[in-house]
Amino acid sequence: MSTDPKFGRYCDECGHLIKNAHKIYNGLEYCGSCYPRVFYKTNCCLCAGPAVAHKRDTSPSVCTQCTVRNRTCMRCEKPVKRAGLIIKGKAVCPSCVPYFKEEKSCGRCGKLTSRLSSMPSAGILERICHACRNKETHITCSVCRKYRKVAKPVAQGAAVCNSCTALIGLQHRCPGCGCSVPGAGLSRCRPCLTKANVDAELSLTVALFEHRWIKEIWKHFGLWLHDRQPHRTVTLKVLRSHQPFFERLDASFTSPAEVTEQALVGVFGTQLLRKHLLATKFLRERLGVAVSSESKALSSENDRIEAILFDGKRKPWGALLAGYAVFLAQRTLARRTVRMYVSSAAEFCAKVMINSSPWTAGQLERYLARNRGARNNISTFVKYCQREMKWDVEMPQKDVSVRALVDPVQSVKKLRNLLERTAATGPEGASMRTVSEVLSTALGLSPTKIRGLRTEHFEISSPDISVVIAGEHITLPLELHPFAFRLLELSNQANIKVSLPKGRPRSS
């Protein structure tokens, strides 16, 4: 197309502006005035019929009918009677046009595609993709149940396609079972269609199995699935999803007598039995083999323990964890308890990065401070390291008032920020909240514990100041002495205010 950015479309011969081209030849556009001057009438070299040739073209003239009769699509090479696009004199069929167009964004969903179109008759003026357009114009027909262009709505919001417009209310007998089916023709009902699909699938897949009893069970399973819900449309998909279950049965057992509860749990495990729940239910009805919830729980715990140990093989503490699992297996413990012990030990080893030497002081305390519920589980691991590994480790006392800092680096940063905040006013002007935060961060106590301290909790003997908590004497550094005095001052003021009787004015 010959287009000027400022004025618009123009003729390639005279340069005048045009609305539509009278003739397009080799990519050039000609207006109605230039066409009779540039093109002349002649005879076709193939059929001798009338043809039109360009005055500067020296090649043999061919009429339009002969050109269309012999041309093919430049992409798929199929015959093209009506071209959807002409590129450098070569035709492109309508099916291949999207492959030669630039991808643009859909006006609704924004998806990049070369298949954009509008539909003013349906009120769609913007250029949108086919998926967005079909949402407005297509629906599942209430008669033939096919996704087609809707013709008109009927009662209760149902819709009918163009092919079924004249078939509303008509019914016919199903060739398979004789039940009534909507519409005219010889189509079968949904149960008969599903049954035919299942029978075809069973006849094709039965050759995959080696043992005869598995072949019979596989056929009965397909029929059992269909009979449970005959009108279900996904029966064939469900049947195919359970085929690996029966293939493993065929590879693991030679006769039905070998299929027991313990054997099924050992071959499949809890995860696969849960995935193939319908197949497991069928085996219970067919062979009388039921897998109890206790067996599933036991298998699940064993699988989780094996997964933890397998993951630990690639870690430095893998050998330690494997030995710990053997140690637990020798004791009369439930598998769930063993799994919890091994899981807590693996998590602790990953936190402190244990190699071939015991953990350092404070690491176990910090781990228990973050994971208070893991104390009972991790105590067995500590005992194992004491007795079997001969490590000098022990569990920290449970009722210690002052615990190790969970994150010393973070505590130092927090303490530095608090001291910088009080540098302007000094400890003498600090509030109770600031003083309690400074002392709690430095000592590893809770702010509530600090605010509950009174004069009797302090031992002042120049030049030292100690805090007595649960029988433990904590000597304060010299830098914290002003904060200790400020805490006592604020505590005494609070006690005086609380002890004043109600209704009497406070003295200044």
N, C-alpha and C positions, 0 to 999 in steps of 0.2 A: 504494500500500500504506500502510495506517494503522499506524504503529509508534511506540511510546513508547520513548525511549532507555533507560529504566530497567527497564520491565516487559515490553516486547515488543509483539507484534501485538494489536490490539484491534478490537472492533466499533464502527463509526461511529454506530450507532443507540443501543445501550445502554451502550457503553463497557467491556463485559466482555472479558477476555483470551480470545483464540481462537488455535488452532493453524493452521487453514485456514478461509478464508472460504467460506460457503455460497453467496453471491451477490455479484458485483461489478457495480455499476451507477453509471455516470458517475464512476468513480474512487473510489467509496465502497464499503466492505466491510460485509457484513451477516452475522451469525451465524445458526445454524439456528433459534434461538428467535425472532429478530426477523423472519426472512424471511416466515412466514405472516401476520404482523401488518401488515407494510409493503407487501407485494405481494399482489395479488388476481388471480383468473382472469377473463379476458374473451375476446372474439373479435377476431381479426385483421381490420383494416380492408381488407386486400388480398385474402386468400383465405378469410376467414370461419372460419378454423380456430382452435383454442385458442391463447391467448396469455396472457402474464403482464404486468401493468402496475403501475407504482408508484402508490401512492395519492395522491401529490401531483403526479403528472405529468398535465398537461392535454392533451398532444399525442395524436394518434391512435395506438392500440396496433398494433404490428406484431410478428408471431411471429418466432421464431428462424430458421425456414426462409426466410421472405421477406427477412429482414435479410441473411442470408448470400448469398442468390441475387442480390441487387442491389448489394452493396457492392464497392468497389474499393480498391486500395492507395492510401494517401494520398501515396505518393512516385512509384510507377511507373504507377498507375492501371490495373493489371491486376486481373482478378476474383480475389477472395480468398474461398475456401471455408473454409479453416482459417487463422486469423490467427496470426502469430507474435508479435504485440505489439499492444496496444490503447492508443492515446494520445488522451486526451480524447474518448473515444467513437468514434474513427476507427481503422480496422484497418490494420495493416502486414503485408505478406506476409513469409514467412520469409526470402526472399532479401534484402529491404531492411532487416531488423532490425539488422544491424551498423552501418548508417548512423545509427541513433538511439541507439546505445550509446556510452558513454564509453570512450576508449582506455585500456587498462591494460597493464602490463608482463607479458610472457610469463614463466612460472615457471622456464624453462630458459635461453632465449637473451636474455631481457630486452628484446626488441623490443616497442615500443608498438603495440598493435593492438586492434581491437574484436571480433576473431574469436577468442575464447578458449573452450576447452572441455576437459572431462576425459573419460576413458574407463576406468571401473573394470573393465570386462570384459577390457581389455588390461593391467591393472595400472597405469594412469595415473590417479592420484588428484588431482594438481595441475592447475590450469588453464593450459594451454599453447596456443601458436598452432598453426595447421594444419600449417605446415612441420615443426615439431618432432614433432607427432603422427604425420605420415605417415612420418617416419623410423623410427618404431617399428612401424607397421602395414602399410606398403606396400613393395613391392620389384618389380623387373623380373621378370616371369613367364618361366620357363624354356621355356615352350611357345609362347606368342603374342608374347613379347618386348615386352609392354606394361607400363607402370608402374601396377600395380593393388594392391588390398588382398590380402595373402597369405592363402591358405587353409590350406596345410600344407606343411612342408618335405619334400623328397624326397631321393634319394640324392645324395651328394657335395655337400651344402649348397645344392642348387638349391631353388627354391620355385615354387609354382604358384598362380595366382589362382583365384577362385571359379568363373569361367567355364570354366576349363580343367581343373578337377579330374577330370572324367569323360573327358578327352581324353588322359590320360597314356599314352604309348606309341603313340597313333594317328598315322598319317602319311597324306599325300595327295600327288598329283602336281601339280607347279607347272603352271598353264595356259600359261605362256610357254615354258619350256624342258623341262618334263617331269621335272625332278629331284625327289627326295623332300623334302617339307616337313613339319615337325611339325604335328600337330593335324588336325582335320577342317575341311572347307569348301573354298573355292576361292581362298585367298590365294596370292600369288606369292612366290617366293623373294627374298632380298635383292638379288642381282644384277639380276633382272628389274625389281624396284621402282626401283632406282637408275637403270637404263637408261631406264625410262619417264619418270622425273623429268628426266633429262638431255635426252631427246628433246623433252619439252614446253618446257623452258627454251630450247633451241636454236631451236625453231620460233618462239618469241616474240621472241627477241633478234636474230635474223638480220636483221630489217628495220632495225636501227639502223645497219648498215654501208652505205656507199655503193658501194664497189668490189666487183665480183663475186668477185675472187680472195680478198679478205678474208672474204667470206661462206663460201666453201668451206673456207678454213683454220680459221675459227671452228667450223664443224661437225665437221671432222676432229679439232680439238683436244678438243672435248667427248667424242667417242668414244674418243680416245686416253687421256683421263683415266679413263674408265670401264674400259677394257680393262686398265689398269695394275693396278688393285686393285678387282675387281668387287664384293667383299664390303664395301668401305669405305662407311660411312654418311655421310661428309661430302663426298662427291664433288661434289654440287650446290653446296655452300657454297664449295668450292675453285674451281669453274668460275666462279661469280659474282665471286669476288675477282680473277680474271684478266681480266675483261671490259674494265676501263679500259685495259689493255695493248694489246688488239686495237683498241680505239677510237682510241688514239693512232697505232697503225700505219696505220689507215684514213685518218687525217687527215694523216699525214706522207708516205706513199708511195702512188704511183699504180699501181705494178706491182711484182711480186716481184723484178725485176732491180735495182731501186733499193735493196733491203734488203741492205746490206753491213755488215761489222763496224764500220767507222768511222761509218757512218750511224746504226747502232743506239746506239753509245756516245754520239754527239752528240745524239740525240733524247731518250734515256732517262736517260743518266748511270749511274754505278755503283750508286747507291742504289736506283733503280727496277729495274735489271736484277737486283740481288740480291733484291729483293722479289718479282719475278715470275720466279723461277728455273725453275719448271716450264714457263712459256711460252717462255723462252729455250732450254731444252732441246728443246722441241718444234720450234722454228724451226731448230735445228741438225739435227734428224733430217729435217724436212720440206723445208727450203730449202737445207740445207748451209751455213748461216751460223753460224759459231762465234765467240764473243767470247773472246779470249785473256785470261789473267790480267794480261799486261803492259798491254793496252789498258785493262782495268779499273783497274789501279793508276795509270796515267797520268791517266785521267779523274777518279779520286778525288782525286789531288793537285791537279788544276786546280780541282775543285769546292771544295776546302778553301782554296785561295789566294783564289778569288773570294769565299768567305764571309768571310775575314779582311778583305779590301779593302772589301767591302760594309758590314761592321760599322764599319770605320774612317771611312766617309764622314760619319758623324754626329759624329765626334770632331774636335778641333782639329788633330790630327796626320794627318788623312785624306789631305790633298794630299801631305804628305811621304812617307807610306807608299806612295801610288800611284806617285809618281815613283821611289821605290826599287824597286818591282816592275818598272817599265819598264826601269830600269837593269840589273836582274838578268836580264831576258828577253833583253837584247842580248848576254849572255855565254853561253858554251857550258857551261851547268850542267844537271844533272839536275833534273827537276821536283820531286823529293823534296827536293833540296838547296835549291831556291828556296823551297819551302814552309817549310822549317825556318828559313831566313834571314828571311823575311817574318814568320813567327810570333814569332820571338825579338825582332825589331824592334818589332812591335806590342805585345808584352808590356812591353818596356822603355819605350816611349813612354807606355803606360798607367800604369806605376809612377811615372815622374817628371813626368807631365803636360806633355809638350812641346807648345808652341804654335807660334810663329813664330821663336823664339829658341832657341839651343842650351841644353843642360842645364848646370847649375852644377857647380862643383868638388865632388867627393866623391860625387855621385849615381851615377855609373857605377861607382865603386869599391864603394859599398854594394850596388848591384844584383849585381855579380859575386861579392861575398862571400856573398850569399844564393843565387845561382844559378851555381855554379862551372862547371857543364857548358855554360853558354851563352856562354862566352868566345869560342870559335871562330866561332859564329854571329853574335855581335854585333860582331865586329871588322870584318866586311865593311860593316856599317851605319855604323860610325864612319868608315871610309875614304870611303864615299859622302858623308857629311856634310862631310868635309874637302874633297873634290875638287869635288863638284857644288854643295853648298850654301855653300862657302867659310866654314865654321864653324871656330873655333879650338878644336878638340877633338882628343883623342888617347886611345889605349888606355893604361891604367895598366900599369906594368911587371909582368911575371909573377912574378919571383922576389924581390919586395920582402918583407922580413921583417916590417916594421911596416906594417899596412894601416889604412885609414880605418875608423872605428867604423861598424858596421852600423847601429846605432840610437843616436845620441848622447844623445837624451833618456833612453832606457832605461838607458844606461850611467851617466849622471849620477845617476839615482835609485838604481841599484845601489851606486855608489860612496858616496853619502851614507849609505845604510843600513849599509854595512860600516864606515864611519868612526864612526857612532853606536854600533855594536856594540863597537868597540874603545875607546870613550871611557872606559869604567869602568876597565879594566886598563891602558890606554895601549899604545903600540906595543911597549914593552919586554916586555910579558907576552903578546903575541899569538903564536898558533901559526903553524907553517909554512903551513898551509892558509889561514888568514886573511890572512897577509902576501902570499902568492902571489895570492889573489883580489883584494886591493886594488891591487897593482901591475899585474896583468893587465887589470883593468877600466880603470885609468887610462891605460895605454899601448897598449891594443889588442892585447896579446900573449896567447898561451895560458898557462894556469897551469903547464903542463908546461915551457914555455920559461922561465918565471920561476924555477921550482925548479931548473932546470939552470944558472943563473947562478952564477959563482964570483968570487973576488976580482979575477982578471985581466980580468973583463968591466967593471969599474968604474974610472972615472978620477975621483979625488977631488982637487980643487984648490979650496981654500977661496976663496969660499963656495959653489962649485958642485960638483955631483955629476953625472956623465954615465955612461950605460950604452952600451957599444959592442956592437952586434949586427949581424953580417954587414957590418961596415964602416960602419954608420950610428951616429952619435953622437946620443944622446937625452939632453937635459938635463932632469933631474928637477926639479919644483917644490919649493920649500922645505918644503911640507907633507908630501912623500913621503920626505924625508931620513931621518926616524926608521925608517920601514919598510925602507928600503934597508940601514941599519945592522943592523936586526934580521934581515933576510934573510941578510946575511953572517955574522952570529953563529950562526944556526941551521945554515947550510951548513957552517961550520967544525966545529961540534959533531958533525954527521953524519959528516964526513970522519974525525974523530978516532976515533969509535966503530967505523967500518968498518975502519980500519987496525989495530985491536988484534988480536993473534994469538989464535987459538982456544985455549980451555983455560986461559988465564991470567986471574986476577981483575983487574977494572978498579980503578984507583986512585981514591980519593975526592977 
